[in-house]
Amino acid sequence: MRTPQYPSLYQINTRVWINELARRFGKPMTLDDIPDSELDRITEMGFDWVWLLSVWQTGPDAQRVSRSNPEWRREFHETLPDLTDEDIPGSGFAITGYTVHDKLGGDAAMARLRERLKARGVKLMLDFVPNHMGLGHPWVEAHPEYFVHGSQSDYAKAPQNYTRVQRTSGDLVLAYGRDPYFAGWPDTLQLNYANPDLQAAMTGELIRIAGQCDGVRCDMAMLVLPDVFERTWRQRAPLFWPRATQSVRERYPDFCFMAEVYWDLEWELQQQGFDYAYDKRLYDRLRDHQARPVREHFRAGLDYQNKLARFLENHDEPRAAA
């Protein structure tokens, strides 16, 4: 498979894509049902990679949050004026298991799709969400020590950041997943990177994912850096990324890691094993029509610039056509 110096990547919201195909063909669809013409269209546009967003298993608990959160529903309605509950499957980042969602056909269907892409010279990228898991993840029962715990006092003082979780072996107060500048994401639970066992478990998840694709886009990758984690949770965490990326590459030497990263931490994550880091600062400068900062941006060393992922749009930004 060709490896161009500057590969191009096409992001697809998998659930939206499958739903659109189902409406077009008038029947339920899985990954197995994607017609060759769709894959040929992507190939003919010249893309080297396809990033299939939101393929992993999610659960009903997170879906209920998405459907009941008034602020989120307001945003959804702006995008889809005739919004109904059936249009809200829940966030693809509130993961309850790194297996391909059963409604998409499961792991076997993804493996077959990967082979079809490979035959066209296109590599497959999937999501990895290091910072948190979705409500209802099996680890809540089996490994509660993998999550950041809170007290009743924490819950009372900051209900936007903590939740009471019911378990068969006793209820707990656990933290929502979050970054240090915003309230928690109420459909997720924060993983505790100060716990070496959690780090080992997440490395194991990464290795399993790496057997299913050619690369991962790591959601908010900087949140598990020791300084950021300590600032957010007042606990010092060991380094995760250097050991995790090395462990994957021992089994899959050509595996690609792309970091969603902000706060001028791009270089740091490049040094910790990432092939690419988001170049959000360039996007912002282009959007703001700031010619001098754009020109100065391109004066950085090529050892840095060649490992930046530059984008026209992604799911967190306005559509490029706008």
Secondary structure as UniProt FT lines:
FT   STRAND          9..13
FT   HELIX           14..25
FT   HELIX           31..33
FT   HELIX           36..44
FT   TURN            45..46
FT   STRAND          49..53
FT   STRAND          56..58
FT   HELIX           60..68
FT   HELIX           70..79
FT   TURN            81..82
FT   HELIX           85..87
FT   TURN            92..93
FT   STRAND          95..100
FT   HELIX           102..104
FT   HELIX           106..119
FT   TURN            120..121
FT   STRAND          123..128
FT   STRAND          132..134
FT   TURN            135..136
FT   HELIX           139..142
FT   HELIX           144..146
FT   HELIX           152..157
FT   TURN            159..161
FT   STRAND          162..165
FT   TURN            168..169
FT   STRAND          172..175
FT   TURN            180..181
FT   TURN            186..187
FT   STRAND          188..191
FT   TURN            193..194
FT   HELIX           196..210
FT   TURN            211..212
FT   STRAND          215..218
FT   TURN            219..220
FT   HELIX           221..224
FT   HELIX           226..233
FT   HELIX           241..251
FT   TURN            253..254
FT   STRAND          256..259
FT   TURN            263..264
FT   HELIX           266..271
FT   TURN            272..273
FT   STRAND          276..278
FT   HELIX           280..287
FT   TURN            288..289
FT   HELIX           291..297
FT   TURN            298..299
FT   HELIX           302..305
FT   TURN            306..307
FT   STRAND          308..309
FT   TURN            315..316
FT   TURN            320..321
//
